[in-house]
Amino acid sequence: MKTKRSVFLLILLFFIVGGLYAYQLSPLNVTFDPTGAGSARVYTIVNDSDEPIAIEVSAEQRIIDIDGNEVNQDGSAYFSIQPSRMIIRPDSTQLVRVQYRGPQTVTRELSFRIISEQIAMPRGAQDAAQGQMISFLFVYSTSAYVRPTRVVESVTPTVTKTSDGKLEIVLENTGSVHQMLNSLAITLTGDNGAVYTLSEEEVGPLSGQNLLTDSKLRTIIEIPEALSSSENITATISYDYTYSV
């Protein structure tokens, strides 16, 4: 397993091979149907350099823990990728067909990464002549989802007091599709009648995060003075996002 942060990652890996070869991958965000024509998508890889490049395409399943760390697991059992390894000639385009092969009944959206990774190609005598030069190998980590049978958008907030006297605010995706917490606002209400809206800094660790299905995200703040006498505190949230494909 390996950890990747953010919706789209362009990772520059240093490798001692000489030369710099870039490429383009599209699309960066895809939704698959569990069955039918929409269960297959075509990705386009463009080698816009003047040298051949080697590419490997793979699938990984996404899991995000409560602190927002993404852990990716092998997702090869869910997809057929043709071709999965290739050498693309200079100024050429390669089409890659990705077919979802997982369960046909999907009650909650499944989340994946389709990853295109450039592989170092030995250059033989040319490398030796150039010596140890720094090169960059490009990795595209794209978002891929498998659509559920029914779209339900629901995020449930809970508030608890921690053992060290702080407030833990947890947002749980209780719906069937991922939710982007754009422009997130959180308001707390105590049983003493006090109301407190989290500051931009306090809500910052959660704002803009991608809350996947069956996932939780949390932030911990100091107890606001207005709520210090409250035994029970509830939360309401609002954010700017509507699921679409």
C-alpha positions in Angstrom: 0.0 0.0 0.0 1.1 3.6 -0.6 -0.2 6.9 0.4 -1.2 9.6 -2.1 -2.5 13.1 -1.2 -5.0 15.2 -3.2 -7.5 14.5 -6.1 -4.9 14.8 -8.8 -1.2 14.1 -8.3 1.6 14.8 -10.7 4.6 13.2 -9.1 8.1 14.0 -10.3 10.4 11.0 -9.6 14.1 11.6 -9.9 16.0 8.9 -11.8 19.6 8.8 -13.1 19.0 8.0 -16.8 19.5 11.3 -18.7 16.9 13.3 -20.7 13.5 14.7 -19.9 10.4 13.1 -21.5 6.9 14.3 -20.7 3.5 13.1 -21.8 -0.2 14.0 -21.4 -3.0 11.8 -20.0 -6.8 12.4 -20.3 -9.4 12.3 -18.9 -8.4 13.0 -15.3 -11.8 12.3 -13.8 -14.1 9.4 -14.9 -17.3 7.8 -13.7 -17.9 4.2 -14.8 -21.2 2.4 -14.9 -21.2 -1.0 -13.2 -22.6 -2.7 -16.4 -23.3 -1.9 -20.0 -21.4 0.4 -22.5 -20.6 2.9 -19.7 -18.5 0.3 -17.9 -15.7 0.9 -20.4 -13.8 4.1 -20.9 -11.0 5.1 -23.2 -8.0 7.0 -21.9 -5.7 8.9 -24.2 -1.9 9.2 -23.7 0.0 11.7 -25.8 3.8 11.5 -26.1 4.6 15.0 -27.2 8.3 14.6 -26.8 10.9 13.6 -29.4 11.8 10.4 -27.7 10.0 7.1 -27.1 8.5 6.6 -23.6 7.5 3.5 -21.7 4.2 3.7 -19.7 2.4 1.4 -17.3 -1.2 1.9 -16.4 -2.8 0.4 -13.3 -5.8 0.7 -11.0 -5.8 1.2 -7.2 -8.7 1.4 -4.8 -9.0 4.5 -2.7 -9.4 4.6 1.1 -9.3 7.8 3.1 -8.8 7.6 6.8 -10.4 9.8 9.4 -7.5 12.2 9.3 -7.7 12.7 5.6 -4.8 10.4 4.6 -5.4 8.5 1.4 -4.2 4.9 1.3 -4.3 3.1 -2.0 -4.7 -0.7 -2.4 -4.3 -2.9 -5.4 -7.4 -2.5 -7.6 -6.5 -4.8 -10.4 -9.3 -7.3 -9.6 -11.8 -4.5 -10.5 -10.5 -3.5 -13.9 -9.2 -4.8 -17.2 -6.7 -2.5 -18.8 -5.6 -2.9 -22.4 -2.8 -2.3 -23.0 -1.4 -2.0 -19.5 2.2 -1.6 -20.6 3.3 0.1 -23.7 6.1 2.0 -25.5 4.8 5.2 -27.2 6.7 6.5 -30.1 7.7 10.2 -30.3 4.8 12.6 -31.2 2.3 9.7 -31.0 -0.9 8.9 -29.3 -1.9 5.7 -27.5 -5.5 4.8 -26.6 -6.0 2.7 -23.4 -9.2 0.9 -22.8 -10.2 0.5 -19.2 -13.1 -1.8 -18.4 -14.7 -2.2 -15.0 -15.0 -5.9 -14.0 -16.1 -5.7 -10.4 -19.5 -6.4 -8.8 -22.5 -5.5 -11.1 -24.6 -4.5 -8.1 -23.2 -1.3 -6.6 -25.2 0.3 -3.8 -22.5 2.7 -2.7 -20.1 4.4 -5.1 -16.7 2.7 -5.4 -13.6 5.0 -5.6 -10.4 4.3 -7.5 -7.3 5.8 -9.0 -6.3 5.0 -12.6 -2.6 5.6 -12.5 -0.3 6.1 -15.5 3.4 5.8 -14.6 6.3 6.5 -16.8 9.0 3.8 -16.7 12.7 4.5 -17.1 14.0 3.3 -20.5 17.7 2.3 -20.6 19.5 4.4 -23.2 22.7 2.3 -23.4 25.8 4.0 -24.6 23.9 7.3 -24.8 23.4 7.3 -21.0 27.1 6.5 -20.4 28.1 9.4 -22.6 25.8 11.8 -20.9 26.9 10.7 -17.4 24.7 11.1 -14.3 22.0 13.5 -15.3 18.7 14.1 -13.5 15.6 13.0 -15.3 11.9 13.2 -14.3 9.5 10.3 -14.6 5.9 11.5 -14.7 3.0 9.8 -12.8 -0.6 10.8 -13.3 -3.0 9.7 -10.6 -6.5 10.3 -11.8 -9.9 9.9 -10.1 -12.3 7.1 -11.1 -15.6 6.2 -9.6 -18.2 3.4 -10.2 -21.7 4.8 -10.2 -24.2 3.4 -7.6 -27.7 2.3 -8.5 -29.2 5.2 -6.5 -27.6 8.6 -5.7 -28.0 9.7 -2.1 -26.1 12.8 -0.9 -25.8 12.9 2.9 -23.1 14.0 5.3 -23.8 13.5 9.1 -21.9 15.6 11.7 -21.2 14.5 15.3 -19.5 16.3 18.1 -17.9 14.7 21.1 -15.7 16.0 23.9 -12.2 14.5 24.0 -10.4 13.2 27.2 -8.1 16.2 27.1 -11.0 18.8 27.1 -11.3 19.6 23.4 -14.1 19.1 20.8 -13.8 16.4 18.1 -16.0 17.2 15.1 -16.6 14.2 12.8 -18.2 14.4 9.4 -19.4 11.0 8.0 -20.6 10.3 4.5 -23.8 8.4 5.1 -24.9 8.7 1.5 -24.1 6.7 -1.6 -21.7 9.1 -3.5 -18.6 11.1 -2.7 -19.0 14.7 -1.5 -16.6 17.6 -2.0 -16.7 19.8 1.1 -16.3 23.0 -0.8 -16.9 26.3 1.1 -17.6 24.2 4.2 -19.3 26.0 7.1 -19.9 24.3 10.5 -22.1 25.8 13.3 -22.2 24.3 16.8 -25.2 24.6 19.2 -25.0 23.9 22.9 -27.7 22.8 25.2 -27.2 26.1 27.0 -28.6 27.8 23.9 -25.2 29.2 22.7 -24.3 29.1 19.0 -20.8 29.1 17.7 -19.7 29.1 14.0 -16.2 27.7 13.4 -13.7 30.1 12.1 -12.0 29.7 8.7 -8.9 28.4 10.4 -10.8 25.9 12.6 -12.8 24.5 9.6 -9.7 24.6 7.4 -8.6 20.9 7.8 -12.0 19.8 6.4 -12.9 22.4 3.9 -12.4 21.3 0.3 -11.8 17.6 1.2 -13.2 14.8 -0.8 -15.4 12.7 1.6 -15.7 9.3 0.0 -18.5 6.9 0.7 -18.2 5.0 4.0 -15.6 7.5 5.1 -15.2 9.9 8.0 -13.2 13.1 8.4 -12.5 14.9 11.7 -11.1 18.0 13.1 -10.3 18.8 16.8 -10.7 22.3 18.2 -10.6 24.0 21.5 -14.0 24.3 23.2 -15.4 27.7 22.5 -16.0 29.8 25.6 -19.6 30.2 24.8 -20.1 26.4 24.8 -17.9 25.6 27.8 -20.9 25.0 30.1 -22.8 22.8 27.6 -23.0 19.1 28.2 -24.4 18.3 24.8 -23.3 20.0 21.6 -24.7 19.4 18.1 -23.5 20.5 14.7 -25.0 21.7 11.5 -23.1 22.0 8.2 -23.4 23.5 4.8 -21.1 23.2 1.8 -21.2 24.0 -1.9 -21.4 20.8 -3.9 -23.9 18.8 -5.9 -23.1 15.3 -7.3 -23.0 15.2 -11.1 -21.5 13.0 -13.8 
